[in-house]
Amino acid sequence: MTRATFEGPILSGDSRFGPLRNVGYTQLNQYADIDLTNTTVATPLYSGSSGQFVNGNLIPNSNATVYTPSSSTYPSVAQTIPADSATNIYRGAVFYLPTGCDIDDILVDCAVVPAVSGGTSTFTSATWYFSNNYTAAGGTATYAKTGSVTAVGRQSLSTFTAAQLGNQTATSTDILQSGQPNLSQVVATLAIVGTNLDTIAATYTVAGAAIADTAGTFTCTSNAYLAVGQRLTISGTAGGTGSITGYANPTSYLVSAVTGGAGTVTGFTLTTTSGAAIVTTAGTPTGLTYTIANSLIGKFYLTLRYTQPDNNIGTKSAYPYGTFM
């Protein structure tokens, strides 16, 4: 999901900032949480879709418009995000903020490393770009970029150029509005690069599944597509031996671990979709189908921290940006 927070003096009546009235700036955060397996609009962790980024100011995530940056064109013109292709997949989030903000920090936290599976697809890299517009793979970021994401944890931003440092001190005028302050947009673009990405299967089944122990571990026929972070849905009426406590037809689970190498997975462990352990009884159930619902995985928590100049911050009028928390 996404949200914005306010850091500053406590609001109090008409003289909302007391002795700090008219301090001239506010420090704010905006967040976007994205799970690439979630393609359902207006739900928590919704990641967008082919040609569609999400809005970094709405809860839960909703579709966003990325505008072609311009300080002179009104009305602002929507920018086209490239559709998924054989060599690139683009996902991202848009943060809207007042013109002239100072970007203090950009945090990129990875919970699930991006990967693709299905068809004959291969994965090469996944890089975040932070600009005032959509940025193509290999392009120049306006504000910052990461290296290719290869591990869980907080990602490092690449060495800043002099131009990027200058851009961070005052965000550009990108969106003109009628009767409202002009806006900047910070567009976080995740550029996934690979080959045959257009052959990714929408769904596929896992064959030969059997329950191996009491903690949600399964064995299966060698599988080319299983990966940590995928959602796996079990459906059907269970027969045979073995059981899954709490199973109802159908139930979705999260693949938390796999056994075997890439493309030759012979076992996997399931948790609930919230990450809680499940209880199983060893055996070979019959009548069940094991389906991977999405073959593009990756999970990120993005944070944009910025200082907003505001000469009228102490006025009685309603504050126009973010959400006080």
N, C-alpha and C positions, 0 to 999 in steps of 0.2 A: 504494500500500500504506500501511499504518499502522504506527507503532511508538512506543514511549515510551523516553526516555533519562533517565539520572540524572546530575546534576552535584553533586559534593560530595566529602568526604574519601574516600580509598581504604579499602576494607574489608580488614581484616586479623585473621583468627582470631576468638576470643571477644571480645577487646577491639578491636572492629572499627574504631573511629574514633580510637584512640590518644589523643593530647592533645586532640583535638577531640570526644571522646566526650560525648554528651548536649548537642550544640550546639543542639538544639531546633527545627531546620527543615531542609528539603531543597529544592533548586531542581530542577525537572523540566520536561521538554518532552514533549508528545505531538504526533503528526503524523498527517495524513490526506491521502493523494494520491488525487485523483479525476479520472477521465476519463469524461465523460458519454457517450462512445460505447461504453464497456465496461459491458455489462449482465449479464455472467457472474459469478455469485456465487463468492466464495472464490478470486478471481484478482487479481493486482496491478492497482491503479487501478480496481477495481470501483466503480461509482458509485451502486449501489442501483437502484431501479425505482419505478414508480408506487406511492405509499403506503409506500415502504420506504427507510429511511436505513441507513448503514453504521456499523460499530463502529470507533471511533477507537483501540481498544486491541488489535486483532488483526492478525496478518500471515498471509496477505494479507487484504484487506478482506472482511468477512463481514457478514451482516445483523445489525442492532442493534434493540433495543427502546428506544423513547423512552417514559419514564414520565411520568405526570401528577405534577408536583412536589407532595410532601406530607411534612411533618415528623411527621405523626400517623397516617397510614393504612398499615396493614400487613395483608396484603402489598401492595406498591405496584401501582398500576393502570396498565396500558399505555395510552399515548395513541395516538389514531388520526391518522395523517398523511393528509391529503386525497389522493385519487386524482387523477391528471392530468385536467385539464378543458379546456374551450375557452379559458379565460382565464388559467390558472395551471398551471405544472409545478413541483413541489417535489423537490429532492434535498438530501442533507445527510449529516453525520457526527455521531456522538455520542461525546463524551469523558467517561469516568467518573473521578472523582477524589475524594479524601477531603473531607468537609465542612470548611468553614472555610479553604480555600485562598485565597491572595492571587493574583489574576490579574495577572501582570506585563506580558504582551504577547500580542497576537494578530496573526499574520502571515498575509496572504492574497496568495499569489503566483499570477498568472494566466499560463499558458503558451499557452492557446487561448481567445480571447474567445467567450463563449456566443453561440450563434445557433441558429435553427430553420429548417428548410426542408422543403418537401413540402406537397402539397395547396394550400390557400389560406391557410396560416398566415402570420402576421406577428409579428415580434419587437418588443417595446416596451422591456423592461428586464430586468436580472438583478442582484439585490442579495443580499449575504450578511448574515444576522442571527445574532448570538451571544447565546443566552439559556439559561435553565435549562429550557426546553421548546421544542417546535416553535413557530415564529413565522410568522404569515401575512404575505403581502405587504402592506406599508403599516403593519404592526404596530409595537409598541414593543419594542425589544430590551432584555433584562435587563442585558446587559453591553456590547455594542457592535454597530455595523453599518457596512457600507461604503456608498458611493454606488453607482449603477448601474455595472457593470463594462463599460467601453468600450474598453479597451486592454490589451495584454500588459504584464506587469510587476507590481510590488508595489502593491497597492491601498491607498488611504488610508482610515482609519476616520473616520467622521463625528464631528463635535464631540461630546464626551461631555457628558451631562447630569449634574447633581449626583447624581441617583439612581443612574445607571450607575457613576459613580466610587465611590460608597459600596458598591454591590453587588460591585464588583471586589475590595474589600479583604477580603472573607470570603464565599466561595461558600456558598450556602444548603444546608440539608438537604433533599434531593429524593427520596432512595430509602432506605427502611428495610430492613435485613437482619436475619435471625435469626442470632445468634451471631457476627456480623461487624460491623465499623464501618459506620456510615451513610455514604452517598455523596452527592456532588453530581454533577449531570450538566450539561455544557456542550454544548448542541445548536447546531451550525452548520447553519443553514437557507439554502439557495440558492433564492430565490423568483424564478422566471422568469415574466414577465408578457407577454401578447400577445393576439392574437385568433385564433380558429379553430385553436388549438393541437391540438385533437382531430382535425384533418384531416392531421396529419403522417403521411407515408407511411412504413411500416416499411422497405420497399425500393423502389428504382426504378432504371431503367437509363439509361445515358448513350449517346445515339445518335451515329452518324457519327464514331466515334473513329478517329484516325489518328496515327501517331507522327511528330513534327515534327523531332526532332533526336537527338543521341546522349546527351542528359542527362536523359531521362525526361519530356520535354515532349510533350504531346498536343494536337491540335485536336479539336473536336467540334461537332456541331450545337448551336445556341444552347440553353442548358440553364438552367432556372429554379431548380434545386436544389443545384447544386454549390457547395461552400464550403471554405475552408481548414480543415484539421483533421479532415475526414471520412475514414472508411475506405472505400476503393474496392476491390472484389474483382473480379479478372479471371478468367474461367473459360472453358473450351472448349479445343479443339485448334487451334493456330495454323496458318493457311495464308496465302496471299497474300504480300505483301512486308512488310519491316520485321520487327524482332524485339526481344524484351526478354530481356536476359541473365539466366539463372537462373530464368526463368518455368517453373512447373509448374502443372498444372491441379488445383485453383484456387490462386491466390495473392492475398493481401490486401496493399494498399499504403496509404500515407497521402497525402492531397492536401496538398501543401506550398505551392502557389501557384495562383492562377487568373487568367485573362485575361478582361476584360470586366467590365461592371457587375453589381450585384446583380440576379439574375433573368435575366441575359443573358450567362452565361458561355460563351465560345467556345473556351477552351483551359484546360489544367490541367497541373501538374507533379506527378509522383509520386515518393515516396521509399519505402524500406522502412518498416515499422511502427515501427522504432526510430529513424527519421529519417535513415538513411544514403542517399546518392545511389544511383540505379540507372543502369545502362548500357543504352542502346537503340540501335537502328538505324532510321533514318527509313524510313517506308513505310506501307502500309495493310494491316494483318493482316486476315485473314478468319477466321470461325469462333469469334471471341471475343465474350464478353458482358461489359460493364462495369457493375457493380452497386454502388450506394451502399447500404451496409448499415444506416446509421443516420442520421437527419436531425436529431438533437439533438446539438450539439457544444459543447465547453467542457472545459478542463483546468485543474485547480487543485492547488496544494500549500498545505495549511493547517498552521500551527504554533500550538500553544497553550503558552505559557510561564507557569509558575505556581510559587509558593513554598508548600510544604506544611508547616504546623506539625506537630510530632511530639515530644511530651514524652518519648517512649520510644525515640527514634531510636538511642540507644546500646545498647539491650538486645540480647541474644543471639538473640532470636526472629527468624524470617525476615521480611524486609521485604515488606509486603503489596501494594504498588502499583508499577506501572511495571516496567521491565526495566533492570537495571544494564548499562551498556555502557562 
